[in-house]
């Protein structure tokens, strides 16, 4: 995509839905895969959750994978670290 519209973080499941919508814009998986420089089988595997989207797909639609850490509500609290 790369046109500035994709500005939100999303879960993996939401990204796959987004990716399916992007594929529809091309009319077929074959056309999208060709435009993105990846194999049709790889794209199919990503859309069916058999593989994770890699750099080529992410770059093609203007996204990147970022890992985040968030508090779990478990573990040591303030001053409980000992030592």
N, C-alpha and C positions, 0 to 999 in steps of 0.2 A: 504494500500500500504506500507507505512513505509520504503521505500527504498531510500529516499532522493531525489526523482524526483519531488515531489510536493512542490516546494519552492516559489510559487508565490501566492500573494493575488488575490482574484477574487470576482466578484459580486455573489449574490445568484444564479442568472440565470446561470452564468458560472459554478458555483459549481454543480448545478443539471446536467448540460451537462457532466461535469467531472464524476459525480457519475454514470450516465447512461453508460458511457464508462467503468467504473470499473465493473459494473454489467455484461456487455457483456463479460468481461474476465472470468467470472464464468459460462457463458452459459445460465443462467436464473436468474430471481429475486429470485426464491426459493433457488437456490444454494448459491447465494450471501448472502441472509438473514440468511441462516443457518450458513455460514462461519463467519458472523459478529455477530451472537448471537442476532439477532432481528427477529421480526415476518415479514413474507412476506407482510402482509397487511400494516404494518408500513412503510416498504420500498416502497411499491406501492404508499402510500399516499404522501411520500416525493417526489418521482419522478413525481407525478402528481400535485405537489404544493398544496396539501390539508393540509399538515403539514410541519413544519420546521424540518430540520435535527437536531437531538439531539446528546448528547455526545457519544452514542454508535456508531452511524454511523460515526461521525466525527473522533472518535478514530480509528475505523476500517480502515479508508483510510488515516490516518495520518494528519488530519487537526484539527483545533480548530477555534471557532468563536471568532472574535475580533471586538469590536465596535470601530469606529474611529470618531473623530470630525474634520470637515473641515470648513474653512471660507465660509460663505454664500454670502459675499459681501453686506450684509445688517446689520443694527444695528449701534451701536455707534462706532465712529472712535476715533483715538488718541485724547485725551484731551476733548472729548465730554461727559465724564462720569458724570460731574457735581459734586457738593459736596463741 
